[in-house]
């Protein structure tokens, strides 16, 4: 018995700045983003670690690692099989800065309030 679905997820961006930020990442990190985004279109928002991590309250983190460093992309899944990229940044410290989490949570709230 197969529970597979032929419906794909759609990747969207919270705004143009988020999309531009992803394209501005170093090349290996941008390539990693698109590789994981392709998987997410097929399998959904939670690919599991080490690729993605559920942060709680519907917020997820895409974990990008490449030769030039480490980056994170926060995102959420919404109705109609859509995945919205909320915020991205290059990670410079072991712990994710609170400022970056606050931005992601604020944008998650806006998406839930219908302001996308």
Biopython code that builds the backbone (N, CA, C, O; Angstrom):
import numpy as np
from Bio.PDB.StructureBuilder import StructureBuilder

atoms = [
    (1, "UNK", "N", (0.843, -1.174, 0.000)),
    (1, "UNK", "CA", (0.000, 0.000, 0.000)),
    (1, "UNK", "C", (0.887, 1.236, 0.000)),
    (1, "UNK", "O", (1.812, 1.331, 0.807)),
    (2, "UNK", "N", (0.624, 2.173, -0.882)),
    (2, "UNK", "CA", (1.445, 3.381, -0.993)),
    (2, "UNK", "C", (0.627, 4.601, -0.599)),
    (2, "UNK", "O", (-0.502, 4.783, -1.054)),
    (3, "UNK", "N", (1.203, 5.416, 0.236)),
    (3, "UNK", "CA", (0.548, 6.653, 0.657)),
    (3, "UNK", "C", (1.181, 7.855, -0.032)),
    (3, "UNK", "O", (1.122, 8.973, 0.482)),
    (4, "UNK", "N", (1.780, 7.628, -1.181)),
    (4, "UNK", "CA", (2.448, 8.695, -1.914)),
    (4, "UNK", "C", (1.412, 9.567, -2.617)),
    (4, "UNK", "O", (0.326, 9.111, -2.972)),
    (5, "UNK", "N", (1.774, 10.817, -2.805)),
    (5, "UNK", "CA", (0.908, 11.745, -3.507)),
    (5, "UNK", "C", (1.666, 12.306, -4.697)),
    (5, "UNK", "O", (2.863, 12.581, -4.609)),
    (6, "UNK", "N", (0.972, 12.471, -5.795)),
    (6, "UNK", "CA", (1.593, 13.069, -6.968)),
    (6, "UNK", "C", (1.579, 14.586, -6.905)),
    (6, "UNK", "O", (2.206, 15.250, -7.731)),
    (7, "UNK", "N", (0.872, 15.135, -5.935)),
    (7, "UNK", "CA", (0.838, 16.584, -5.795)),
    (7, "UNK", "C", (2.161, 17.067, -5.233)),
    (7, "UNK", "O", (2.699, 16.496, -4.285)),
    (8, "UNK", "N", (2.672, 18.126, -5.832)),
    (8, "UNK", "CA", (3.933, 18.692, -5.372)),
    (8, "UNK", "C", (3.655, 19.924, -4.522)),
    (8, "UNK", "O", (2.605, 20.556, -4.634)),
    (9, "UNK", "N", (4.608, 20.244, -3.683)),
    (9, "UNK", "CA", (4.550, 21.471, -2.897)),
    (9, "UNK", "C", (5.080, 22.622, -3.746)),
    (9, "UNK", "O", (5.904, 22.424, -4.640)),
    (10, "UNK", "N", (4.603, 23.805, -3.457)),
    (10, "UNK", "CA", (5.070, 25.007, -4.148)),
    (10, "UNK", "C", (5.950, 25.804, -3.191)),
    (10, "UNK", "O", (5.563, 26.060, -2.052)),
    (11, "UNK", "N", (7.132, 26.194, -3.656)),
    (11, "UNK", "CA", (8.039, 27.014, -2.861)),
    (11, "UNK", "C", (7.757, 28.478, -3.178)),
    (11, "UNK", "O", (7.744, 28.879, -4.342)),
    (12, "UNK", "N", (7.530, 29.272, -2.131)),
    (12, "UNK", "CA", (7.290, 30.715, -2.284)),
    (12, "UNK", "C", (8.239, 31.466, -1.364)),
    (12, "UNK", "O", (8.835, 30.884, -0.457)),
    (13, "UNK", "N", (8.370, 32.745, -1.605)),
    (13, "UNK", "CA", (9.222, 33.596, -0.785)),
    (13, "UNK", "C", (8.372, 34.647, -0.102)),
    (13, "UNK", "O", (7.439, 35.182, -0.699)),
    (14, "UNK", "N", (8.694, 34.947, 1.158)),
    (14, "UNK", "CA", (7.946, 35.934, 1.928)),
    (14, "UNK", "C", (7.937, 37.278, 1.204)),
    (14, "UNK", "O", (6.902, 37.941, 1.132)),
    (15, "UNK", "N", (9.083, 37.677, 0.672)),
    (15, "UNK", "CA", (9.177, 38.901, -0.121)),
    (15, "UNK", "C", (10.399, 38.795, -1.035)),
    (15, "UNK", "O", (11.139, 37.812, -0.994)),
    (16, "UNK", "N", (10.593, 39.822, -1.857)),
    (16, "UNK", "CA", (11.699, 39.805, -2.812)),
    (16, "UNK", "C", (13.055, 39.845, -2.116)),
    (16, "UNK", "O", (14.034, 39.309, -2.635)),
    (17, "UNK", "N", (13.119, 40.477, -0.942)),
    (17, "UNK", "CA", (14.389, 40.552, -0.210)),
    (17, "UNK", "C", (14.849, 39.168, 0.240)),
    (17, "UNK", "O", (16.045, 38.876, 0.225)),
    (18, "UNK", "N", (13.913, 38.323, 0.637)),
    (18, "UNK", "CA", (14.282, 36.957, 1.040)),
    (18, "UNK", "C", (14.821, 36.196, -0.169)),
    (18, "UNK", "O", (15.846, 35.520, -0.079)),
    (19, "UNK", "N", (14.133, 36.309, -1.285)),
    (19, "UNK", "CA", (14.591, 35.636, -2.507)),
    (19, "UNK", "C", (15.971, 36.154, -2.920)),
    (19, "UNK", "O", (16.856, 35.364, -3.249)),
    (20, "UNK", "N", (16.155, 37.470, -2.905)),
    (20, "UNK", "CA", (17.449, 38.063, -3.263)),
    (20, "UNK", "C", (18.538, 37.629, -2.286)),
    (20, "UNK", "O", (19.680, 37.403, -2.685)),
    (21, "UNK", "N", (18.183, 37.514, -1.008)),
    (21, "UNK", "CA", (19.147, 37.075, -0.003)),
    (21, "UNK", "C", (19.640, 35.664, -0.258)),
    (21, "UNK", "O", (20.815, 35.363, -0.043)),
    (22, "UNK", "N", (18.754, 34.803, -0.714)),
    (22, "UNK", "CA", (19.152, 33.428, -1.022)),
    (22, "UNK", "C", (20.079, 33.407, -2.237)),
    (22, "UNK", "O", (21.072, 32.680, -2.249)),
    (23, "UNK", "N", (19.756, 34.206, -3.258)),
    (23, "UNK", "CA", (20.622, 34.271, -4.436)),
    (23, "UNK", "C", (21.961, 34.935, -4.127)),
    (23, "UNK", "O", (22.937, 34.718, -4.844)),
    (24, "UNK", "N", (22.018, 35.740, -3.068)),
    (24, "UNK", "CA", (23.257, 36.422, -2.687)),
    (24, "UNK", "C", (24.176, 35.547, -1.828)),
    (24, "UNK", "O", (25.325, 35.912, -1.582)),
    (25, "UNK", "N", (23.684, 34.415, -1.379)),
    (25, "UNK", "CA", (24.526, 33.509, -0.594)),
    (25, "UNK", "C", (25.691, 33.017, -1.452)),
    (25, "UNK", "O", (25.595, 33.028, -2.679)),
    (26, "UNK", "N", (26.783, 32.590, -0.829)),
    (26, "UNK", "CA", (27.871, 31.977, -1.602)),
    (26, "UNK", "C", (27.341, 30.817, -2.458)),
    (26, "UNK", "O", (26.359, 30.166, -2.103)),
    (27, "UNK", "N", (28.001, 30.580, -3.573)),
    (27, "UNK", "CA", (27.499, 29.635, -4.585)),
    (27, "UNK", "C", (27.178, 28.243, -4.044)),
    (27, "UNK", "O", (26.147, 27.671, -4.398)),
    (28, "UNK", "N", (28.037, 27.693, -3.197)),
    (28, "UNK", "CA", (27.758, 26.335, -2.710)),
    (28, "UNK", "C", (26.525, 26.310, -1.816)),
    (28, "UNK", "O", (25.806, 25.312, -1.784)),
    (29, "UNK", "N", (26.274, 27.398, -1.088)),
    (29, "UNK", "CA", (25.092, 27.456, -0.222)),
    (29, "UNK", "C", (23.826, 27.646, -1.048)),
    (29, "UNK", "O", (22.788, 27.060, -0.741)),
    (30, "UNK", "N", (23.909, 28.467, -2.100)),
    (30, "UNK", "CA", (22.760, 28.637, -2.994)),
    (30, "UNK", "C", (22.433, 27.311, -3.682)),
    (30, "UNK", "O", (21.265, 26.939, -3.795)),
    (31, "UNK", "N", (23.451, 26.610, -4.133)),
    (31, "UNK", "CA", (23.234, 25.306, -4.777)),
    (31, "UNK", "C", (22.585, 24.329, -3.803)),
    (31, "UNK", "O", (21.689, 23.576, -4.182)),
    (32, "UNK", "N", (23.029, 24.340, -2.566)),
    (32, "UNK", "CA", (22.452, 23.458, -1.545)),
    (32, "UNK", "C", (20.993, 23.821, -1.293)),
    (32, "UNK", "O", (20.148, 22.939, -1.137)),
    (33, "UNK", "N", (20.693, 25.132, -1.252)),
    (33, "UNK", "CA", (19.303, 25.563, -1.069)),
    (33, "UNK", "C", (18.420, 24.965, -2.161)),
    (33, "UNK", "O", (17.369, 24.393, -1.870)),
    (34, "UNK", "N", (18.845, 25.094, -3.412)),
    (34, "UNK", "CA", (18.002, 24.609, -4.505)),
    (34, "UNK", "C", (17.889, 23.087, -4.516)),
    (34, "UNK", "O", (16.849, 22.550, -4.895)),
    (35, "UNK", "N", (18.927, 22.399, -4.111)),
    (35, "UNK", "CA", (18.844, 20.937, -4.013)),
    (35, "UNK", "C", (17.811, 20.527, -2.963)),
    (35, "UNK", "O", (17.003, 19.628, -3.196)),
    (36, "UNK", "N", (17.841, 21.192, -1.806)),
    (36, "UNK", "CA", (16.872, 20.864, -0.750)),
    (36, "UNK", "C", (15.468, 21.339, -1.117)),
    (36, "UNK", "O", (14.488, 20.658, -0.815)),
    (37, "UNK", "N", (15.360, 22.501, -1.765)),
    (37, "UNK", "CA", (14.043, 22.997, -2.185)),
    (37, "UNK", "C", (13.400, 22.027, -3.171)),
    (37, "UNK", "O", (12.191, 21.801, -3.117)),
    (38, "UNK", "N", (14.194, 21.453, -4.070)),
    (38, "UNK", "CA", (13.659, 20.450, -5.004)),
    (38, "UNK", "C", (13.105, 19.246, -4.243)),
    (38, "UNK", "O", (12.034, 18.738, -4.577)),
    (39, "UNK", "N", (13.823, 18.795, -3.237)),
    (39, "UNK", "CA", (13.327, 17.673, -2.419)),
    (39, "UNK", "C", (12.046, 18.053, -1.685)),
    (39, "UNK", "O", (11.112, 17.256, -1.592)),
    (40, "UNK", "N", (12.011, 19.280, -1.163)),
    (40, "UNK", "CA", (10.829, 19.721, -0.422)),
    (40, "UNK", "C", (9.605, 19.809, -1.326)),
    (40, "UNK", "O", (8.492, 19.530, -0.881)),
    (41, "UNK", "N", (9.792, 20.191, -2.585)),
    (41, "UNK", "CA", (8.667, 20.232, -3.518)),
    (41, "UNK", "C", (8.041, 18.852, -3.669)),
    (41, "UNK", "O", (6.831, 18.734, -3.864)),
    (42, "UNK", "N", (8.845, 17.831, -3.580)),
    (42, "UNK", "CA", (8.342, 16.467, -3.741)),
    (42, "UNK", "C", (7.885, 15.845, -2.423)),
    (42, "UNK", "O", (6.825, 15.222, -2.372)),
    (43, "UNK", "N", (8.670, 16.007, -1.358)),
    (43, "UNK", "CA", (8.425, 15.273, -0.116)),
    (43, "UNK", "C", (7.816, 16.098, 1.014)),
    (43, "UNK", "O", (7.416, 15.540, 2.036)),
    (44, "UNK", "N", (7.740, 17.415, 0.848)),
    (44, "UNK", "CA", (7.151, 18.242, 1.891)),
    (44, "UNK", "C", (8.176, 18.979, 2.724)),
    (44, "UNK", "O", (9.379, 18.867, 2.488)),
    (45, "UNK", "N", (7.699, 19.735, 3.701)),
    (45, "UNK", "CA", (8.563, 20.665, 4.421)),
    (45, "UNK", "C", (9.552, 20.044, 5.395)),
    (45, "UNK", "O", (10.581, 20.655, 5.684)),
    (46, "UNK", "N", (9.280, 18.863, 5.907)),
    (46, "UNK", "CA", (10.155, 18.306, 6.940)),
    (46, "UNK", "C", (10.976, 17.154, 6.371)),
    (46, "UNK", "O", (10.530, 16.007, 6.354)),
    (47, "UNK", "N", (12.178, 17.473, 5.908)),
    (47, "UNK", "CA", (13.072, 16.445, 5.359)),
    (47, "UNK", "C", (13.847, 15.722, 6.445)),
    (47, "UNK", "O", (14.458, 14.686, 6.185)),
    (48, "UNK", "N", (13.828, 16.254, 7.650)),
    (48, "UNK", "CA", (14.558, 15.657, 8.764)),
    (48, "UNK", "C", (16.005, 16.121, 8.797)),
    (48, "UNK", "O", (16.547, 16.635, 7.818)),
    (49, "UNK", "N", (16.607, 15.920, 9.959)),
    (49, "UNK", "CA", (18.004, 16.327, 10.121)),
    (49, "UNK", "C", (18.900, 15.369, 9.342)),
    (49, "UNK", "O", (18.586, 14.182, 9.265)),
    (50, "UNK", "N", (19.973, 15.829, 8.779)),
    (50, "UNK", "CA", (20.609, 17.130, 8.970)),
    (50, "UNK", "C", (20.134, 18.208, 8.005)),
    (50, "UNK", "O", (20.662, 19.320, 8.032)),
    (51, "UNK", "N", (19.148, 17.914, 7.150)),
    (51, "UNK", "CA", (18.722, 18.860, 6.118)),
    (51, "UNK", "C", (17.810, 19.955, 6.655)),
    (51, "UNK", "O", (18.012, 21.135, 6.371)),
    (52, "UNK", "N", (16.812, 19.560, 7.427)),
    (52, "UNK", "CA", (15.865, 20.517, 7.996)),
    (52, "UNK", "C", (15.638, 20.178, 9.462)),
    (52, "UNK", "O", (15.915, 19.069, 9.920)),
    (53, "UNK", "N", (15.130, 21.162, 10.173)),
    (53, "UNK", "CA", (14.843, 20.953, 11.593)),
    (53, "UNK", "C", (13.568, 21.709, 11.947)),
    (53, "UNK", "O", (13.425, 22.887, 11.618)),
    (54, "UNK", "N", (12.645, 21.030, 12.616)),
    (54, "UNK", "CA", (11.441, 21.687, 13.114)),
    (54, "UNK", "C", (11.818, 22.519, 14.334)),
    (54, "UNK", "O", (12.426, 22.015, 15.278)),
    (55, "UNK", "N", (11.452, 23.799, 14.304)),
    (55, "UNK", "CA", (11.812, 24.723, 15.383)),
    (55, "UNK", "C", (10.653, 24.937, 16.354)),
    (55, "UNK", "O", (10.795, 25.661, 17.340)),
    (56, "UNK", "N", (9.508, 24.310, 16.080)),
    (56, "UNK", "CA", (8.337, 24.462, 16.932)),
    (56, "UNK", "C", (7.394, 25.526, 16.413)),
    (56, "UNK", "O", (7.816, 26.460, 15.732)),
    (57, "UNK", "N", (6.120, 25.386, 16.732)),
    (57, "UNK", "CA", (5.080, 26.345, 16.364)),
    (57, "UNK", "C", (4.968, 26.535, 14.848)),
    (57, "UNK", "O", (4.566, 27.605, 14.389)),
    (58, "UNK", "N", (5.319, 25.506, 14.069)),
    (58, "UNK", "CA", (5.173, 25.584, 12.619)),
    (58, "UNK", "C", (6.347, 26.205, 11.890)),
    (58, "UNK", "O", (6.306, 26.356, 10.669)),
    (59, "UNK", "N", (7.392, 26.567, 12.617)),
    (59, "UNK", "CA", (8.586, 27.148, 12.006)),
    (59, "UNK", "C", (9.618, 26.048, 11.773)),
    (59, "UNK", "O", (9.862, 25.215, 12.647)),
    (60, "UNK", "N", (10.217, 26.056, 10.591)),
    (60, "UNK", "CA", (11.263, 25.104, 10.240)),
    (60, "UNK", "C", (12.529, 25.859, 9.868)),
    (60, "UNK", "O", (12.497, 27.047, 9.548)),
    (61, "UNK", "N", (13.650, 25.138, 9.919)),
    (61, "UNK", "CA", (14.940, 25.700, 9.538)),
    (61, "UNK", "C", (15.565, 24.782, 8.502)),
    (61, "UNK", "O", (15.698, 23.579, 8.729)),
    (62, "UNK", "N", (15.947, 25.348, 7.361)),
    (62, "UNK", "CA", (16.706, 24.622, 6.353)),
    (62, "UNK", "C", (18.180, 24.870, 6.661)),
    (62, "UNK", "O", (18.611, 26.013, 6.818)),
    (63, "UNK", "N", (18.937, 23.792, 6.745)),
    (63, "UNK", "CA", (20.329, 23.886, 7.186)),
    (63, "UNK", "C", (21.250, 23.719, 5.983)),
    (63, "UNK", "O", (21.338, 22.642, 5.394)),
    (64, "UNK", "N", (21.930, 24.801, 5.632)),
    (64, "UNK", "CA", (22.799, 24.815, 4.464)),
    (64, "UNK", "C", (24.251, 24.830, 4.910)),
    (64, "UNK", "O", (24.653, 25.651, 5.735)),
    (65, "UNK", "N", (25.026, 23.920, 4.360)),
    (65, "UNK", "CA", (26.449, 23.858, 4.690)),
    (65, "UNK", "C", (27.214, 23.643, 3.398)),
    (65, "UNK", "O", (26.877, 22.766, 2.602)),
    (66, "UNK", "N", (28.248, 24.450, 3.197)),
    (66, "UNK", "CA", (29.050, 24.333, 1.989)),
    (66, "UNK", "C", (30.475, 24.753, 2.262)),
    (66, "UNK", "O", (30.837, 25.066, 3.396)),
    (67, "UNK", "N", (31.286, 24.758, 1.210)),
    (67, "UNK", "CA", (32.703, 25.106, 1.345)),
    (67, "UNK", "C", (32.897, 26.516, 1.887)),
    (67, "UNK", "O", (33.881, 26.786, 2.576)),
    (68, "UNK", "N", (31.955, 27.428, 1.580)),
    (68, "UNK", "CA", (32.103, 28.824, 2.008)),
    (68, "UNK", "C", (31.503, 29.118, 3.371)),
    (68, "UNK", "O", (31.613, 30.244, 3.855)),
    (69, "UNK", "N", (30.880, 28.150, 3.995)),
    (69, "UNK", "CA", (30.325, 28.405, 5.314)),
    (69, "UNK", "C", (28.991, 27.729, 5.547)),
    (69, "UNK", "O", (28.665, 26.712, 4.935)),
    (70, "UNK", "N", (28.224, 28.329, 6.458)),
    (70, "UNK", "CA", (26.938, 27.779, 6.887)),
    (70, "UNK", "C", (25.889, 28.882, 6.803)),
    (70, "UNK", "O", (26.156, 30.033, 7.148)),
    (71, "UNK", "N", (24.700, 28.522, 6.345)),
    (71, "UNK", "CA", (23.579, 29.465, 6.315)),
    (71, "UNK", "C", (22.334, 28.741, 6.792)),
    (71, "UNK", "O", (22.272, 27.512, 6.807)),
    (72, "UNK", "N", (21.358, 29.523, 7.178)),
    (72, "UNK", "CA", (20.063, 28.990, 7.590)),
    (72, "UNK", "C", (18.964, 29.734, 6.835)),
    (72, "UNK", "O", (19.065, 30.935, 6.583)),
    (73, "UNK", "N", (17.917, 28.998, 6.482)),
    (73, "UNK", "CA", (16.722, 29.583, 5.883)),
    (73, "UNK", "C", (15.544, 29.124, 6.729)),
    (73, "UNK", "O", (15.290, 27.926, 6.851)),
    (74, "UNK", "N", (14.827, 30.076, 7.313)),
    (74, "UNK", "CA", (13.627, 29.750, 8.077)),
    (74, "UNK", "C", (12.440, 29.744, 7.129)),
    (74, "UNK", "O", (12.353, 30.573, 6.223)),
    (75, "UNK", "N", (11.524, 28.804, 7.344)),
    (75, "UNK", "CA", (10.355, 28.692, 6.476)),
    (75, "UNK", "C", (9.198, 28.074, 7.234)),
    (75, "UNK", "O", (9.356, 27.563, 8.343)),
    (76, "UNK", "N", (8.014, 28.134, 6.604)),
    (76, "UNK", "CA", (6.826, 27.503, 7.180)),
    (76, "UNK", "C", (6.035, 26.862, 6.049)),
    (76, "UNK", "O", (6.223, 27.188, 4.877)),
    (77, "UNK", "N", (5.159, 25.958, 6.413)),
    (77, "UNK", "CA", (4.254, 25.328, 5.457)),
    (77, "UNK", "C", (2.861, 25.887, 5.705)),
    (77, "UNK", "O", (2.427, 26.026, 6.849)),
    (78, "UNK", "N", (2.174, 26.201, 4.629)),
    (78, "UNK", "CA", (0.818, 26.732, 4.748)),
    (78, "UNK", "C", (-0.125, 25.886, 3.901)),
    (78, "UNK", "O", (0.303, 24.961, 3.211)),
    (79, "UNK", "N", (-1.405, 26.214, 3.963)),
    (79, "UNK", "CA", (-2.417, 25.437, 3.241)),
    (79, "UNK", "C", (-2.119, 25.410, 1.748)),
    (79, "UNK", "O", (-1.320, 26.200, 1.244)),
    (80, "UNK", "N", (-2.755, 24.516, 1.073)),
    (80, "UNK", "CA", (-2.607, 24.338, -0.374)),
    (80, "UNK", "C", (-1.192, 23.934, -0.770)),
    (80, "UNK", "O", (-0.715, 24.287, -1.849)),
    (81, "UNK", "N", (-0.525, 23.190, 0.111)),
    (81, "UNK", "CA", (0.787, 22.622, -0.187)),
    (81, "UNK", "C", (1.801, 23.681, -0.611)),
    (81, "UNK", "O", (2.518, 23.522, -1.600)),
    (82, "UNK", "N", (1.842, 24.755, 0.155)),
    (82, "UNK", "CA", (2.806, 25.820, -0.095)),
    (82, "UNK", "C", (3.825, 25.870, 1.037)),
    (82, "UNK", "O", (3.484, 25.689, 2.206)),
    (83, "UNK", "N", (5.068, 26.114, 0.677)),
    (83, "UNK", "CA", (6.149, 26.304, 1.636)),
    (83, "UNK", "C", (6.667, 27.717, 1.421)),
    (83, "UNK", "O", (7.069, 28.077, 0.314)),
    (84, "UNK", "N", (6.658, 28.518, 2.483)),
    (84, "UNK", "CA", (7.049, 29.923, 2.372)),
    (84, "UNK", "C", (8.397, 30.133, 3.049)),
    (84, "UNK", "O", (8.550, 29.878, 4.243)),
    (85, "UNK", "N", (9.372, 30.600, 2.273)),
    (85, "UNK", "CA", (10.689, 30.944, 2.804)),
    (85, "UNK", "C", (10.575, 32.314, 3.474)),
    (85, "UNK", "O", (10.238, 33.307, 2.828)),
    (86, "UNK", "N", (10.858, 32.353, 4.773)),
    (86, "UNK", "CA", (10.619, 33.555, 5.568)),
    (86, "UNK", "C", (11.842, 34.443, 5.750)),
    (86, "UNK", "O", (11.727, 35.668, 5.738)),
    (87, "UNK", "N", (13.006, 33.837, 5.917)),
    (87, "UNK", "CA", (14.196, 34.621, 6.281)),
    (87, "UNK", "C", (15.437, 33.764, 6.071)),
    (87, "UNK", "O", (15.412, 32.557, 6.311)),
    (88, "UNK", "N", (16.524, 34.391, 5.620)),
    (88, "UNK", "CA", (17.787, 33.661, 5.490)),
    (88, "UNK", "C", (18.929, 34.505, 6.035)),
    (88, "UNK", "O", (18.862, 35.734, 6.045)),
    (89, "UNK", "N", (19.970, 33.829, 6.483)),
    (89, "UNK", "CA", (21.157, 34.525, 6.975)),
    (89, "UNK", "C", (22.338, 33.569, 6.962)),
    (89, "UNK", "O", (22.175, 32.349, 6.995)),
    (90, "UNK", "N", (23.531, 34.152, 6.914)),
    (90, "UNK", "CA", (24.764, 33.375, 7.019)),
    (90, "UNK", "C", (25.069, 33.219, 8.491)),
    (90, "UNK", "O", (25.109, 34.196, 9.239)),
    (91, "UNK", "N", (25.281, 32.003, 8.893)),
    (91, "UNK", "CA", (25.511, 31.702, 10.308)),
    (91, "UNK", "C", (26.989, 31.894, 10.643)),
    (91, "UNK", "O", (27.862, 31.310, 10.001)),
    (92, "UNK", "N", (27.258, 32.720, 11.659)),
    (92, "UNK", "CA", (28.637, 33.026, 12.035)),
    (92, "UNK", "C", (28.994, 32.528, 13.427)),
    (92, "UNK", "O", (30.171, 32.464, 13.782)),
    (93, "UNK", "N", (27.991, 32.177, 14.212)),
    (93, "UNK", "CA", (28.223, 31.690, 15.572)),
    (93, "UNK", "C", (27.566, 30.327, 15.722)),
    (93, "UNK", "O", (26.728, 29.940, 14.908)),
    (94, "UNK", "N", (27.946, 29.612, 16.754)),
    (94, "UNK", "CA", (27.380, 28.282, 16.999)),
    (94, "UNK", "C", (25.870, 28.350, 17.221)),
    (94, "UNK", "O", (25.120, 27.521, 16.704)),
    (95, "UNK", "N", (25.440, 29.328, 17.982)),
    (95, "UNK", "CA", (24.018, 29.468, 18.298)),
    (95, "UNK", "C", (23.372, 30.477, 17.352)),
    (95, "UNK", "O", (23.986, 31.483, 16.998)),
    (96, "UNK", "N", (22.136, 30.205, 16.945)),
    (96, "UNK", "CA", (21.403, 31.129, 16.086)),
    (96, "UNK", "C", (21.081, 32.397, 16.871)),
    (96, "UNK", "O", (20.500, 32.319, 17.953)),
    (97, "UNK", "N", (21.450, 33.564, 16.340)),
    (97, "UNK", "CA", (21.159, 34.819, 17.047)),
    (97, "UNK", "C", (19.650, 35.020, 17.243)),
    (97, "UNK", "O", (18.854, 34.718, 16.355)),
    (98, "UNK", "N", (19.282, 35.522, 18.395)),
    (98, "UNK", "CA", (17.873, 35.751, 18.717)),
    (98, "UNK", "C", (17.222, 36.691, 17.706)),
    (98, "UNK", "O", (16.047, 36.531, 17.377)),
    (99, "UNK", "N", (17.975, 37.665, 17.216)),
    (99, "UNK", "CA", (17.460, 38.623, 16.232)),
    (99, "UNK", "C", (16.946, 37.907, 14.986)),
    (99, "UNK", "O", (15.911, 38.280, 14.434)),
    (100, "UNK", "N", (17.668, 36.882, 14.547)),
    (100, "UNK", "CA", (17.271, 36.129, 13.355)),
    (100, "UNK", "C", (16.001, 35.317, 13.626)),
    (100, "UNK", "O", (15.110, 35.252, 12.779)),
    (101, "UNK", "N", (15.924, 34.703, 14.800)),
    (101, "UNK", "CA", (14.715, 33.958, 15.187)),
    (101, "UNK", "C", (13.517, 34.887, 15.312)),
    (101, "UNK", "O", (12.414, 34.538, 14.892)),
    (102, "UNK", "N", (13.729, 36.068, 15.887)),
    (102, "UNK", "CA", (12.634, 37.034, 16.042)),
    (102, "UNK", "C", (12.081, 37.451, 14.685)),
    (102, "UNK", "O", (10.866, 37.556, 14.512)),
    (103, "UNK", "N", (12.970, 37.690, 13.721)),
    (103, "UNK", "CA", (12.528, 38.047, 12.368)),
    (103, "UNK", "C", (11.688, 36.925, 11.772)),
    (103, "UNK", "O", (10.633, 37.181, 11.192)),
    (104, "UNK", "N", (12.143, 35.693, 11.910)),
    (104, "UNK", "CA", (11.405, 34.549, 11.371)),
    (104, "UNK", "C", (10.040, 34.404, 12.037)),
    (104, "UNK", "O", (9.043, 34.167, 11.355)),
    (105, "UNK", "N", (9.985, 34.543, 13.354)),
    (105, "UNK", "CA", (8.703, 34.423, 14.066)),
    (105, "UNK", "C", (7.744, 35.548, 13.686)),
    (105, "UNK", "O", (6.542, 35.319, 13.548)),
    (106, "UNK", "N", (8.261, 36.744, 13.517)),
    (106, "UNK", "CA", (7.411, 37.878, 13.126)),
    (106, "UNK", "C", (6.809, 37.632, 11.737)),
    (106, "UNK", "O", (5.626, 37.885, 11.514)),
    (107, "UNK", "N", (7.618, 37.146, 10.828)),
    (107, "UNK", "CA", (7.123, 36.867, 9.474)),
    (107, "UNK", "C", (6.172, 35.680, 9.452)),
    (107, "UNK", "O", (5.212, 35.674, 8.682)),
    (108, "UNK", "N", (6.423, 34.679, 10.282)),
    (108, "UNK", "CA", (5.505, 33.550, 10.406)),
    (108, "UNK", "C", (4.133, 34.040, 10.847)),
    (108, "UNK", "O", (3.111, 33.601, 10.317)),
    (109, "UNK", "N", (4.111, 34.942, 11.811)),
    (109, "UNK", "CA", (2.846, 35.509, 12.284)),
    (109, "UNK", "C", (2.136, 36.264, 11.159)),
    (109, "UNK", "O", (0.918, 36.162, 11.013)),
    (110, "UNK", "N", (2.893, 37.017, 10.370)),
    (110, "UNK", "CA", (2.294, 37.744, 9.246)),
    (110, "UNK", "C", (1.679, 36.783, 8.232)),
    (110, "UNK", "O", (0.588, 37.035, 7.720)),
    (111, "UNK", "N", (2.368, 35.690, 7.942)),
    (111, "UNK", "CA", (1.830, 34.695, 7.008)),
    (111, "UNK", "C", (0.540, 34.109, 7.566)),
    (111, "UNK", "O", (-0.444, 33.967, 6.841)),
    (112, "UNK", "N", (0.540, 33.774, 8.836)),
    (112, "UNK", "CA", (-0.664, 33.205, 9.461)),
    (112, "UNK", "C", (-1.814, 34.197, 9.508)),
    (112, "UNK", "O", (-2.980, 33.806, 9.456)),
    (113, "UNK", "N", (-1.488, 35.479, 9.606)),
    (113, "UNK", "CA", (-2.520, 36.519, 9.619)),
    (113, "UNK", "C", (-3.002, 36.856, 8.210)),
    (113, "UNK", "O", (-3.868, 37.714, 8.034)),
    (114, "UNK", "N", (-2.442, 36.183, 7.212)),
    (114, "UNK", "CA", (-2.876, 36.386, 5.834)),
    (114, "UNK", "C", (-2.210, 37.549, 5.136)),
    (114, "UNK", "O", (-2.734, 38.049, 4.141)),
    (115, "UNK", "N", (-1.065, 37.994, 5.633)),
    (115, "UNK", "CA", (-0.386, 39.153, 5.050)),
    (115, "UNK", "C", (0.781, 38.745, 4.165)),
    (115, "UNK", "O", (1.887, 39.264, 4.315)),
    (116, "UNK", "N", (0.544, 37.837, 3.261)),
    (116, "UNK", "CA", (1.615, 37.433, 2.345)),
    (116, "UNK", "C", (1.317, 37.973, 0.974)),
    (116, "UNK", "O", (2.091, 37.752, 0.042)),
]
sb = StructureBuilder()
sb.init_structure("model")
sb.init_model(0)
sb.init_chain("A")
sb.init_seg("    ")
for serial, (resi, resn, name, xyz) in enumerate(atoms, 1):
    if name == "N":
        sb.init_residue(resn, " ", resi, " ")
    sb.init_atom(name, np.array(xyz, "f"), 0.0, 1.0, " ", f" {name:<3s}", serial, name[0])
structure = sb.get_structure()
